[in-house]
Amino acid sequence: MWRVGIVGGTGELGSAIARALLTSGSLEVADLLVSNRTGVAGLLKDVDGLTVTSNLNALVEFAEVILLAVPPAQARTLRLGAKNALVLSVMAGVTHEELIDISGTTRVVRAMSSPAAARQLAFSAWFAPGLNSQDAREVERILSACGRVARVEDEDHINRFTAITGPVPGFVAAFANAVVTHGMRAGLSEELALDAASQLFLSAGVLMAESTSTPREEMDAMIAYAGTTAAGMDVFDKGPLNDAVDAALEAAYQLARAI
């Protein structure tokens, strides 16, 4: 079991990954060191035995794997000198080439996960050309503790996943809000509409994750059934939904590239 240090480990994403590693049993608390500017545990204050430090050099000396989860602008001011560590970034927009400069090693991985990692529900994509097999296994071990994992061969795909799966609930919340708004316009209380929409998206997510059918196949099956949902699907197919979603995700992707 490799010792892990998380830079920015008390932030939303860093703390989520820390929880995933600990609750999944992938890491013992004694093998985890978290750093931030204050040395205060923050979101991880309930984790017994956790060590938090403001001394970045101490983390670099401790860790065999360093996970970077700080704002990109802050990361670009760092020079870790971590020549003996595997460095894994979950920061938006910071390129593989930049990570080499920041870390001081070529054993770097650019990845994107999400705060859903805290409940082991994240989708984590990662990119690392030329990484040796032992390091690749360690990356998979860490990220699989957070949920589903996929290695990609095109670095730009990390920007795409920053837009698509990085924010949780993100764009799903936007669609859920539209459902809640519709219910309220129809006379439902906000509480009731929100409860119904939340359960809808929970159940839909579970069923889709377990299904062998694609979303399009699920839609076509409902259309073929010719029930009430089919009328709504017809509106979706003929309306601006697909273009609106595409434009929203493209805007997020472009910012991920430029950040």
N, C-alpha and C positions, 0 to 999 in steps of 0.2 A: 504494500500500500504506500503510494507516494505521498509525501507531505505537500500540502496545498496552501498557498498564500493568495488571498483575494485582495487586490488593491481596489478600494472603493467597495469593500464588502458589506458595508452597512447601508448602502443605497438600495433602491428598489430591486434592481436586477441582481446585483451582487449578493444581497441577503437572500434572495429567492434561490439562487444557485447553492449558496451555503446550506440552506435548509434542505434542499433536495439531496445534497451529498450526505448530510447527517441522518436525515430520516430514512433514507433508502438503505442505510448501512454501508454505503460505499466509502465512507470516511469516518474515522473516530475523531472526536472533538480535539484530542491531543495532537492530531496531525493536521489541524487547521489553524492558520493564523490570518487574522483580518486586519487590514490597515485602513485608516482614514486620516484626515487632517487633525481631528480632535482627540482620537484615542477613546472615544465614547461608543458604546455598543449600539445605541440607537435601536433600529428595527430588530436587532438580534439580542436585546437585553435579557430576553427570557431563556437564552441558551446557556445552560449550566456548564461551567468549565471553559467557556470560550475565551481566548485571549485576543484582545484588540489593542493595536499599537498605532501610534502616530509616527513611528520610526520606520520609514520605508526600507532603509538599509538592513534593518533587523529582519524584515520580511524576506528580502532577497537572499539573505544568508540562510534563512530557515527553509525556504520552499524549494522543492524539486519541480513543482508546477506552479507557475504564477499566472493567475487569472486577472486580467485587466477589465475593470467595470467602472471606469470613471468617465466623466464628460470628455468628448474628443479634444476640445481646446485644452483641457488640463493635461490630457495624456501627451499631447504634442510638446509639452514643456518638460517631460520626464526623460531621463537617461538612466536606465536601471542598472546597466552593467551586469546583466544576469546571464553571463556566458555559460553557466552550468545548468541552467533551468530550461524547461519547456514552457514557453509563454503562449497563453491562450487568451485572445481578445474577444470580448462580446460588445465592443464599442461600435456604434454606427459610424460609417464613413472613413474610419482609419484604415488605410490600405495595408496590404501585406508588406510592401516595401517600407512604408513608414514604421511598421511594427518592428522591423529589423533594426532600424535606427533607434527606436525608443528602448528596445530591450537589450541590445548589445549581443544578440545571438541570431543565428539563422533558423533555430528550432522554434519557429513561430507559426501560430494557427490563427486565422481570422474566422470568426464564427458569429452567428446571431442566434440568440435564444429569446426568452421572454419571461416576464414575471410569473407566468403560469408554471414555471419550474418549481416553485415552492410547493406545488401540489402534484408534481411530476406529470404535468400536462402540456409542457412546452414542445414545440417543434424546433429543433436546433440543427441548422445547417452549418457546415464548416468547410474551409478551404485551406489547403496546405500543400503546395507542390513540393515533391521531393522529401516528404517527411518519412523517417524510417519507421519500420513496422512496429517497433516497441512503443514509440511515441504515439503512433496512430491508434494503437490499442488503448493507451491511456486517455487519449482524447475521447474515444468512443465510450470508455468506462465513465468518465466524468459527465459527458453530455447525455448519455443514456439514463443517468440518474435523474435527469430533468424531464424526461419524456422520450419522444421519438427523435431519431437522429438521421441525418443524411449528409454524406460527403459529396461535395460538388467539385467539378473540375474547372469551372469558370468563376473567377473571383467576382465578377459583376453580379452573379446570382445571389451573393450575400446581400447586395444592395436591394435586390428584388425581395428577398425574404425579410429584410429590415422593414419593407413596406407592407408585405402581406401577413407575415406571422409574428413579427417583432412586437407590435402593439396588441395587448390583450386587455379588455375585449376589443378595443380599436374599432375597426370598420364594422364588426358584428354589432357593436353597441349602436352604431348609426342606424342600422337596419332595425334593430330592436326598438330604438326610439321611435321610428316611423310606425311600427306596429302599435306601440303604446299610445302614440298620438292619435292614430285611427280609432282605437278603442275608446279613448276619452271623447273624441268627437261624436262617437256613437252613443255616448251617455254612460260609459263605464267609469267608475272611480279610478283615479290614478293608481291607487294601491292595487285594485283588482286587475287592471290592465297590465301593470308591471309584474305582478305575480304570475299572470298567465304567460306573458312574453318570456319571462325568465325561465319558466318551466319548459316552454316551447323550445328555446334555444339549447337548454341543457339536454333535453331528450333527443333533439335533432342531431346535436353534436355526437352524442353517444352512438346513436343508430348509424350515422354516416361513418363514424370511425370503425364500426364493426361490420359494415356492409361491404359486399364485393361489387356493388353497383356504383357507377359514377353519379355525380349530382345530376347530370343531364339525363341519364337513364332513369333516375328517380322521378324527375320531372315528366318525362315521357310516359312513365307508367301511370302517373296521376292524370295526365291528359287523356290517356287511353281509357281510363276508368270513367271519364266523362261525368264526374261528380262536381261538387261545388268548387273544389280546388282547381279543377280544369279551367273554369271561367277566369280565375285569377291568373293562372299560368299563361293564358292567352294574352292577357293584358301585359304581363311581363315580356313575353316574346315580341310583342308588337310595339312596346314602349321604349323609353330611353334608359331603362335600368342598366343594361349591359354597358352602354356607352358611359353612363355616369360612374359606374364602378371602375371601369377601365381608366377614366380620366382621373379619378381620385387616387387610385393606386399608382398611376404614372407620376402624379404630382409628388406623392410620398417618395417614390423611387428616385426621382430627380433630386430631391432634397438630400436623400441618403448619399447620393454620389457627390454632392457639393458641400456637405456639412464640414 
